Structures are given as structure tokens and as C-alpha cells.
Amino acid sequence: MSNELTRKKLDVQSMVGLGVLTAIVIVLQAVASQIKFGTFSITLVLAPIVIGAAMYGWKAGTWLGLVFGIMVLISGDAAPFMTVNAPGTVITVLLKGALAGLAAGLVYKLLEKWNQWIAVICAGIVCPVVNTGIFLIGCRLFFWNTIKEWGAGTGYSNVGKYILFGLVGTNFLVELGINMVLSTTIVRILNSIKKPSDNN
């Protein structure tokens, strides 16, 4: 009976914690959509996605990443791509968020028992790498000709340079930097809050 009550208490704590992190993702993305480095706004929500993935498992990380993707679509941050290929935009935006959260959760779980610091740092690196990587794959599959035109219009003779320096370079470095700076805070949060025993 005691074990059942403990499990139910942990389930409630997980639901509340995930609800709070979902709200944080929504608010941060709404704010971040107004802050632009280059062509697109910076992503501030990767840290709470990493926290959720570490605390509640890969399913929570995937959920938070999906919420992030939905907010990107709602905020209009993906509008330049929507006018080119709406289905491709929706697929790319939702996949990049969900897979970033999934990857962060899996990497954290894999490394957590070995070293929590390393687990957080690696999850914090993997999250923006996957997010940006899926974005680049989406660009290649759905928007390549348009991106070539955008690059030529801004003075880039090479589409690869335009993608690296004009589309994702600065944003990726800022997002990665934010996660690295917040690594200490993330570890403290994880240590101060009792994690559920089953991370799925």
C-alpha cells in the first residue's frame, strides 16, 4: 500500500513538474520570438527541455520539444518557410523540437549513472545539435532552391556559407552557449528536486 501511495505521489509530482516546464517553454518561446540574431529568432527553450528530459525521461523531453515546435509555428517565427512549403515547414519544425527533446532525454539517461555533470553537459550539447541538424535537413529537403535565392539576394555566392553564417551559425552558438552556462543551474535543480524512480 505504501509503495502504491509513493508511486501515485511521484506521478502527481511528475505531472505538475511537466506542466510547469510546459508553461515555461510556452512563455520563453513567446518572448524569444521577439529576439532575433540574424534572420530568425533565438531559441531560449532548450534548457527547460533538457531539464524536463533529465528529470522525467525521454517521453517528457519529446513532449516539451513538441510544444516548442508548436509554439514556433503559432508565433509566426516560421512564416518565411510557410509561404514556400507549408507541409514541409510543419514537419521540419515539429520534428526538430521533438527529436531534440528525445535525444536529450536518451543521452542524459545513458550517462546519468556514470556522471551527472557529464550527462547534463552532453544532453545540453545534443539538444541544440539535433534541433539545428533537423532544421538543416528540412532546408535541404523542402527549401533548397528558395534558400539559394535568399543567399544570392544577401550577397552570398555559396549556399553553404549562407546557411552557416546567415541562417543558423549565430543562433546555434548562442543556444549552445546558453545551455552550457545553465549546466550548473540544471544540475542544482536536478539535485534539489526528487526525481521519479522510473525515468521511462
C-alpha positions in Angstrom: 0.0 0.0 0.0 2.8 2.3 0.9 4.6 1.7 -2.4 1.4 2.4 -4.3 0.9 5.7 -2.5 4.5 6.6 -3.2 4.1 5.8 -6.8 0.9 7.9 -7.1 2.7 10.8 -5.3 5.6 10.6 -7.8 3.1 10.5 -10.7 1.4 13.7 -9.4 4.8 15.4 -8.9 5.8 14.4 -12.4 2.6 15.8 -13.9 2.9 19.1 -12.0 6.6 19.4 -12.8 6.0 18.7 -16.5 3.0 21.1 -16.5 5.3 23.9 -15.1 8.0 23.2 -17.6 5.4 23.2 -20.5 4.3 26.6 -19.3 7.9 27.8 -19.2 8.5 26.6 -22.7 5.4 28.4 -24.0 6.3 31.7 -22.3 10.0 31.6 -23.2 9.3 30.8 -26.9 6.7 33.7 -27.0 9.4 36.0 -25.6 12.2 34.6 -27.8 10.2 35.1 -31.0 10.8 38.8 -30.5 14.6 38.4 -30.1 16.4 37.9 -33.4 20.0 37.1 -34.2 20.2 37.2 -38.0 17.2 36.0 -39.9 15.4 34.1 -37.2 14.7 34.4 -33.5 16.9 32.7 -31.0 15.7 29.6 -29.1 15.6 30.1 -25.3 13.6 27.0 -24.5 16.3 24.3 -25.0 17.4 24.5 -21.3 13.9 23.7 -19.9 13.6 20.9 -22.5 16.9 19.4 -21.2 15.7 19.8 -17.6 12.4 18.0 -18.4 14.2 15.3 -20.3 16.6 14.7 -17.4 14.0 14.8 -14.7 11.1 13.0 -16.3 12.7 11.0 -19.1 12.8 11.0 -22.9 9.0 11.0 -23.2 8.8 14.3 -21.3 11.7 15.7 -23.4 9.9 14.7 -26.6 6.7 16.3 -25.3 8.4 19.6 -24.4 10.2 19.7 -27.7 6.9 19.2 -29.5 5.4 22.1 -27.5 8.3 24.2 -28.5 7.7 23.3 -32.2 4.0 24.1 -31.9 4.9 27.5 -30.4 7.3 28.2 -33.2 4.5 27.7 -35.7 2.0 29.7 -33.7 4.4 32.6 -33.1 4.9 33.1 -36.8 8.7 32.6 -36.5 8.5 30.0 -39.3 6.4 32.3 -41.5 9.1 32.7 -44.2 9.2 29.0 -44.7 5.4 28.6 -44.5 4.9 30.7 -47.6 7.3 28.4 -49.5 6.2 24.9 -48.4 3.7 24.7 -45.5 3.7 20.9 -45.0 7.5 20.9 -45.2 7.6 23.6 -42.6 5.3 21.9 -40.2 7.1 18.6 -40.5 10.5 20.2 -40.0 9.6 22.4 -37.1 7.7 19.7 -35.1 10.4 17.1 -35.8 13.3 19.2 -34.8 11.8 20.1 -31.5 10.5 16.6 -30.6 13.7 14.9 -31.7 15.9 17.4 -29.8 14.0 16.6 -26.6 14.1 12.9 -27.3 17.8 12.9 -27.9 18.5 15.0 -24.8 16.5 12.5 -22.6 18.2 9.4 -24.1 21.7 10.9 -23.7 21.0 12.0 -20.2 19.7 8.6 -19.1 22.6 6.8 -20.8 25.2 8.9 -18.9 23.5 9.8 -15.7 24.7 6.8 -13.6 28.2 7.4 -14.7 28.4 11.1 -14.0 25.5 13.6 -13.7 27.6 16.6 -14.8 28.7 14.9 -17.9 25.1 13.7 -18.5 23.8 17.3 -18.3 26.6 18.8 -20.4 26.1 16.1 -23.2 22.4 16.4 -23.1 22.8 20.2 -23.3 25.1 19.8 -26.4 22.9 17.2 -28.1 19.7 19.2 -27.8 20.8 22.2 -30.0 22.8 20.0 -32.3 19.7 17.8 -33.1 17.5 20.9 -33.3 19.8 22.6 -35.8 20.6 19.4 -37.6 17.0 18.6 -38.3 16.4 22.2 -39.4 19.3 21.8 -41.9 17.9 18.5 -43.2 14.5 20.2 -43.6 16.1 23.1 -45.5 17.8 20.6 -47.9 14.6 18.6 -48.5 12.0 21.3 -48.7 13.5 24.7 -49.2 16.8 24.3 -51.1 16.0 26.5 -54.2 14.5 29.2 -52.0 17.5 29.3 -49.7 19.8 29.6 -52.7 17.8 32.6 -53.8 17.9 34.1 -50.3 21.6 33.6 -50.1 22.2 35.2 -53.5 20.0 38.1 -52.6 22.1 38.8 -49.5 25.4 38.6 -51.3 26.4 35.0 -50.6 27.7 33.3 -53.7 27.8 29.9 -51.9 24.6 28.5 -50.4 26.6 26.6 -47.7 28.1 29.8 -46.4 24.8 31.4 -46.4 23.2 28.6 -44.3 26.2 28.6 -41.9 26.6 32.3 -41.4 23.3 33.7 -42.5 20.7 31.2 -41.2 22.0 29.1 -38.3 25.5 30.0 -37.2 25.0 32.7 -34.7 21.7 31.2 -33.3 23.3 27.8 -32.8 26.3 29.2 -31.0 24.1 31.3 -28.7 21.7 28.4 -28.0 24.7 26.1 -27.2 26.2 28.8 -25.0 23.0 29.3 -23.0 22.8 25.5 -22.4 26.4 25.4 -21.3 26.1 28.4 -19.0 23.0 26.9 -17.4 24.5 23.5 -16.9 25.4 24.2 -13.3 21.9 25.5 -12.6 20.3 22.5 -14.3 22.4 20.1 -12.1 21.4 22.0 -9.0 17.7 21.8 -10.0 18.0 18.1 -10.5 19.7 17.6 -7.2 17.2 19.7 -5.3 14.1 18.0 -6.7 13.4 14.4 -6.0 13.3 12.6 -9.4 10.7 9.9 -10.1 12.3 6.4 -9.7 11.2 5.4 -13.2 12.6 7.7 -16.0 11.0 5.6 -18.8 
